[in-house]
Amino acid sequence: MNRVKLEIGFGEYDRTRVMVDGAVKIEGVDPTFHSYRVVTEVLEAMIRQRAFDVAELGMSYFLRTMDFEDPPFLAIPVFPNRCFRHSAIYINMETGIKRPQDLASRTVGEFAMYGHDAGVWPKGILADEFGVTPDQCRWVIGALDWPLKPIDFVPQPHPDGIEIREAPHADLGEMLETAEIDALISADVPKCMLEKSPKVGRLFNDYQSTEREYYQRTGIFPIMHTVAVRRELASQIPEVVQTLYRAFCAAKDAVREQYKKGRIFNNMATMMPWFSKLVDEDLSLLGEDWWPYGLEANRKAVETFLRYHSNRVYQSGG
């Protein structure tokens, strides 16, 4: 393959930084890397302007581009952003919510849009494991702690039979603290939570134990984002897709080995006390490759996201 110039956009992650600083090369590619203040700006630039040849896209965002008349992207099985999301459900502590089933008939805020990546997973988990489906709640969609630009660059179909109110200028964090909403699902942590307001907590207080038990039982490490390639690039230079996949894998593996080998020296390259102990715990639970790429290693997580995205986001009930 002749050398190809590629514009590549993604978030600031340890697993991508080694590509930016040149420690991991993309064979046959002269890359120019781009990042923004928040990763949503990468998603918008890719979808609205086709600003990059290759870019990180939220799974829900990527799926929504499939509704375009001419879907512009292909996804490769690289997942640079993933996070367990029991911890993404916040509650007002004074509204009587003690367990997941108490969310039924409540008003729930959701950050950014109905069915953002970190909203798909909690909705699906609440429905699958606790019988609380989206049509049992009232939904308010808004911003969190700062003004939110309209997410008008992807389709946002609202499911039939579910009460959804758009409130783009609302501050869902304030609404949660004042009990204007009973609960909140959000990729970002609201300021009232960070500032330890006594009125606000998580639905799953010991969320780390809950999430670890969830993984042990299901084998699912929830996926938030994938990597998209412009369809015409994949068509014109198909070998570049495999090259990109190998490079992303090599970058992720290099960082994983850095943390594993860093245990020799107590991972003094980081500022986090007991970081090596966390690496040991994750190795024990998640295995040697605790952040896997590739379709087979992620088939259950991908299929579950697709089921949640279609059944739990766009439809009422099951």
C-alpha positions as CSV (number, residue, x, y, z in Angstrom):
1,M,0.0,0.0,0.0
2,N,1.3,3.4,-0.9
3,R,1.6,5.9,1.9
4,V,-1.8,7.5,2.6
5,K,-2.4,10.9,4.3
6,L,-5.2,10.5,6.8
7,E,-7.0,13.0,9.1
8,I,-7.9,11.1,12.3
9,G,-10.0,12.4,15.2
10,F,-10.5,11.0,18.7
11,G,-10.6,11.8,22.3
12,E,-7.6,12.3,24.6
13,Y,-7.0,8.7,25.9
14,D,-3.9,6.8,27.0
15,R,-4.8,4.2,24.5
16,T,-4.6,6.7,21.6
17,R,-1.9,9.0,22.9
18,V,0.8,6.5,22.0
19,M,-0.2,6.9,18.4
20,V,-0.1,10.7,18.6
21,D,3.4,10.8,20.1
22,G,4.6,8.3,17.5
23,A,5.4,5.4,19.8
24,V,3.0,3.3,17.8
25,K,3.0,3.8,14.0
26,I,0.2,3.3,11.5
27,E,1.9,1.3,8.7
28,G,1.8,3.1,5.4
29,V,-0.1,6.1,6.8
30,D,1.0,9.8,7.3
31,P,-1.6,10.7,10.0
32,T,-2.7,14.1,11.2
33,F,-4.4,13.7,14.6
34,H,-7.1,15.9,15.9
35,S,-8.8,16.2,19.3
36,Y,-11.2,18.7,20.9
37,R,-12.2,20.1,24.3
38,V,-14.9,17.4,24.6
39,V,-15.3,14.3,22.5
40,T,-18.7,15.2,21.3
41,E,-17.1,17.9,19.1
42,V,-15.1,15.1,17.4
43,L,-18.4,13.3,16.7
44,E,-20.1,16.4,15.4
45,A,-17.2,17.4,13.1
46,M,-17.1,13.9,11.6
47,I,-20.8,13.6,11.0
48,R,-21.7,17.2,10.1
49,Q,-18.6,18.2,8.1
50,R,-16.9,14.8,7.3
51,A,-13.9,16.6,8.8
52,F,-11.8,13.4,9.2
53,D,-11.1,10.2,7.3
54,V,-11.2,8.2,10.5
55,A,-12.8,9.2,13.8
56,E,-14.2,8.0,17.0
57,L,-18.0,7.9,17.0
58,G,-20.5,7.1,19.8
59,M,-22.2,3.8,19.1
60,S,-25.6,5.5,19.1
61,Y,-24.4,8.3,16.9
62,F,-22.9,5.8,14.4
63,L,-26.2,3.8,14.3
64,R,-28.2,7.0,13.7
65,T,-26.1,7.8,10.6
66,M,-27.4,4.5,9.2
67,D,-30.7,6.4,8.8
68,F,-29.1,8.8,6.3
69,E,-30.0,8.4,2.7
70,D,-26.5,7.4,1.9
71,P,-24.8,6.1,5.1
72,P,-21.3,7.6,5.1
73,F,-19.3,5.4,7.5
74,L,-18.2,1.9,8.2
75,A,-17.2,0.9,11.8
76,I,-14.2,-1.1,12.7
77,P,-14.2,-3.2,15.9
78,V,-12.2,-0.7,17.9
79,F,-13.8,0.6,21.1
80,P,-11.8,3.4,22.5
81,N,-14.4,4.5,25.0
82,R,-16.3,2.0,27.3
83,C,-17.6,2.3,30.8
84,F,-19.7,0.4,33.2
85,R,-22.9,2.4,33.6
86,H,-24.8,1.4,36.7
87,S,-22.9,4.4,38.1
88,A,-24.5,6.7,35.5
89,I,-27.9,6.7,37.3
90,Y,-28.3,9.5,39.8
91,I,-31.2,10.1,42.2
92,N,-32.6,12.7,44.5
93,M,-32.2,11.2,47.9
94,E,-35.4,12.9,49.2
95,T,-37.9,11.5,46.7
96,G,-38.1,8.0,48.2
97,I,-36.2,6.1,45.6
98,K,-34.5,3.2,47.3
99,R,-34.3,0.5,44.6
100,P,-34.4,0.4,40.8
101,Q,-38.1,-0.5,40.7
102,D,-38.9,2.8,42.4
103,L,-38.0,4.6,39.2
104,A,-41.3,3.5,37.7
105,S,-43.7,6.4,37.3
106,R,-40.9,8.9,38.0
107,T,-39.5,11.8,36.0
108,V,-36.0,11.0,34.8
109,G,-33.6,13.4,33.1
110,E,-31.2,12.3,30.4
111,F,-28.2,14.2,29.3
112,A,-27.9,15.5,25.7
113,M,-30.4,13.4,23.8
114,Y,-32.8,10.5,24.4
115,G,-30.6,7.5,23.8
116,H,-27.1,8.9,24.2
117,D,-24.5,6.2,24.5
118,A,-24.4,6.2,28.3
119,G,-28.3,6.2,28.4
120,V,-28.8,3.2,26.2
121,W,-27.0,0.9,28.7
122,P,-28.8,1.9,31.9
123,K,-32.2,1.8,30.2
124,G,-31.5,-1.7,28.9
125,I,-30.2,-2.9,32.2
126,L,-33.1,-1.4,34.1
127,A,-35.5,-3.2,31.7
128,D,-33.7,-6.5,31.6
129,E,-32.8,-6.9,35.2
130,F,-35.4,-4.9,37.1
131,G,-38.5,-4.8,34.9
132,V,-38.4,-1.0,34.6
133,T,-39.0,-0.1,30.9
134,P,-38.7,3.5,29.5
135,D,-42.5,3.8,29.0
136,Q,-42.9,3.6,32.8
137,C,-41.1,6.9,33.2
138,R,-41.4,10.5,32.1
139,W,-38.2,11.8,30.4
140,V,-36.6,15.3,30.3
141,I,-33.7,15.8,27.9
142,G,-31.3,18.7,28.7
143,A,-27.9,20.0,29.5
144,L,-25.7,19.5,32.5
145,D,-23.9,22.3,34.4
146,W,-23.1,24.3,31.2
147,P,-25.1,25.3,28.0
148,L,-25.5,22.5,25.5
149,K,-25.2,22.9,21.8
150,P,-28.1,21.3,20.0
151,I,-27.3,17.8,18.8
152,D,-29.0,18.4,15.5
153,F,-26.5,16.5,13.3
154,V,-28.0,13.1,13.8
155,P,-31.7,11.9,13.6
156,Q,-33.4,11.8,17.0
157,P,-36.6,9.8,16.6
158,H,-38.6,9.6,19.8
159,P,-40.3,6.3,20.5
160,D,-44.1,6.0,20.4
161,G,-45.8,5.6,23.8
162,I,-43.0,7.3,25.8
163,E,-43.4,10.8,27.3
164,I,-40.3,12.8,26.4
165,R,-39.8,16.6,26.9
166,E,-36.9,18.5,25.3
167,A,-35.5,21.1,27.7
168,P,-32.2,22.2,26.0
169,H,-31.7,25.2,28.3
170,A,-32.4,23.3,31.5
171,D,-29.7,22.3,33.9
172,L,-30.5,18.7,34.8
173,G,-28.0,18.8,37.7
174,E,-29.9,21.6,39.3
175,M,-33.2,20.0,38.5
176,L,-32.0,16.8,40.2
177,E,-30.8,18.6,43.3
178,T,-34.1,20.6,43.6
179,A,-36.2,17.5,42.9
180,E,-37.7,18.9,39.7
181,I,-36.6,15.5,38.4
182,D,-36.4,12.4,40.5
183,A,-33.4,10.8,38.7
184,L,-30.8,11.5,36.1
185,I,-29.0,9.3,33.6
186,S,-25.8,10.9,32.3
187,A,-22.4,10.1,30.8
188,D,-21.0,13.0,32.8
189,V,-21.1,13.4,36.6
190,P,-23.3,16.3,37.7
191,K,-21.7,19.1,39.7
192,C,-24.0,18.6,42.6
193,M,-22.7,15.0,42.9
194,L,-19.0,16.1,42.7
195,E,-19.7,18.8,45.3
196,K,-21.2,16.1,47.6
197,S,-24.7,17.6,47.9
198,P,-26.5,15.6,50.6
199,K,-29.6,15.6,48.4
200,V,-28.1,13.7,45.6
201,G,-26.7,10.1,45.3
202,R,-26.4,7.2,43.0
203,L,-29.1,4.6,42.5
204,F,-26.4,2.0,43.0
205,N,-24.4,3.4,45.9
206,D,-21.8,0.7,45.9
207,Y,-21.6,0.9,42.1
208,Q,-18.2,-0.7,41.8
209,S,-19.3,-3.9,43.4
210,T,-22.5,-3.9,41.4
211,E,-20.7,-3.4,38.1
212,R,-18.1,-6.0,38.9
213,E,-20.8,-8.5,39.8
214,Y,-22.6,-7.6,36.5
215,Y,-19.4,-8.3,34.5
216,Q,-18.8,-11.6,36.4
217,R,-22.3,-12.7,35.7
218,T,-22.8,-11.5,32.1
219,G,-19.3,-11.1,30.7
220,I,-20.3,-7.7,29.3
221,F,-18.0,-4.6,29.5
222,P,-20.3,-1.9,28.1
223,I,-19.2,-0.2,24.9
224,M,-19.7,3.5,24.4
225,H,-17.8,4.4,21.2
226,T,-16.4,2.8,18.2
227,V,-14.1,4.0,15.3
228,A,-15.6,5.0,12.0
229,V,-14.0,5.1,8.6
230,R,-15.4,7.1,5.7
231,R,-17.1,4.6,3.4
232,E,-15.4,5.9,0.2
233,L,-11.9,5.5,1.9
234,A,-12.7,1.9,2.8
235,S,-13.9,1.3,-0.8
236,Q,-10.9,3.0,-2.5
237,I,-8.2,1.6,-0.2
238,P,-9.7,-1.4,1.6
239,E,-6.3,-2.5,3.0
240,V,-6.2,0.7,5.1
241,V,-9.0,-0.6,7.3
242,Q,-7.0,-3.6,8.4
243,T,-3.9,-1.3,8.9
244,L,-5.9,1.0,11.1
245,Y,-7.3,-1.8,13.1
246,R,-3.9,-3.3,13.7
247,A,-2.5,0.1,14.8
248,F,-5.3,0.8,17.3
249,C,-4.8,-2.7,18.7
250,A,-1.1,-2.2,19.0
251,A,-1.6,1.2,20.8
252,K,-4.1,-0.3,23.3
253,D,-1.8,-3.3,23.9
254,A,1.2,-1.1,24.5
255,V,-0.6,0.8,27.2
256,R,-1.9,-2.3,28.8
257,E,1.6,-3.8,29.0
258,Q,2.8,-0.5,30.4
259,Y,0.4,-0.8,33.3
260,K,1.1,-4.5,33.8
261,K,4.9,-4.0,33.8
262,G,4.6,-0.9,35.8
263,R,3.6,-3.0,38.8
264,I,7.3,-3.8,39.2
265,F,7.8,-0.2,40.2
266,N,4.4,0.4,41.8
267,N,3.3,2.4,38.7
268,M,5.1,5.5,39.9
269,A,4.5,7.0,36.4
270,T,0.9,7.7,37.6
271,M,-0.3,9.9,40.5
272,M,-2.9,7.4,41.7
273,P,-2.1,5.6,45.0
274,W,-2.9,1.9,44.9
275,F,-3.0,2.0,41.1
276,S,-1.1,-1.3,40.9
277,K,-3.6,-3.0,43.2
278,L,-6.4,-1.9,40.8
279,V,-4.5,-3.4,37.9
280,D,-4.2,-6.7,39.8
281,E,-8.0,-6.7,40.6
282,D,-8.9,-5.9,37.0
283,L,-6.6,-8.6,35.7
284,S,-8.2,-11.1,38.0
285,L,-11.7,-10.2,37.0
286,L,-11.4,-9.1,33.3
287,G,-8.5,-11.2,32.2
288,E,-5.2,-10.4,30.5
289,D,-6.9,-8.2,27.8
290,W,-9.2,-6.2,30.0
291,W,-10.1,-3.8,27.2
292,P,-10.6,-6.0,24.1
293,Y,-11.0,-5.0,20.5
294,G,-12.2,-7.2,17.7
295,L,-15.7,-8.5,17.0
296,E,-15.6,-12.0,18.6
297,A,-14.3,-10.7,21.9
298,N,-17.1,-8.1,22.0
299,R,-19.9,-9.9,20.3
300,K,-22.1,-10.2,23.3
301,A,-21.6,-6.5,24.3
302,V,-22.2,-5.3,20.7
303,E,-25.3,-7.5,20.3
304,T,-26.6,-6.3,23.6
305,F,-26.1,-2.7,22.7
306,L,-27.9,-3.2,19.4
307,R,-30.8,-4.9,21.2
308,Y,-31.0,-2.1,23.8
309,H,-30.7,0.6,21.2
310,S,-33.6,-0.8,19.1
311,N,-35.9,-2.3,21.7
312,R,-35.4,-0.1,24.7
313,V,-34.7,3.3,23.2
314,Y,-36.9,3.5,20.2
315,Q,-39.8,1.4,21.4
316,S,-41.9,1.3,24.5
317,G,-42.0,-1.8,26.7
318,G,-40.0,-4.8,25.7
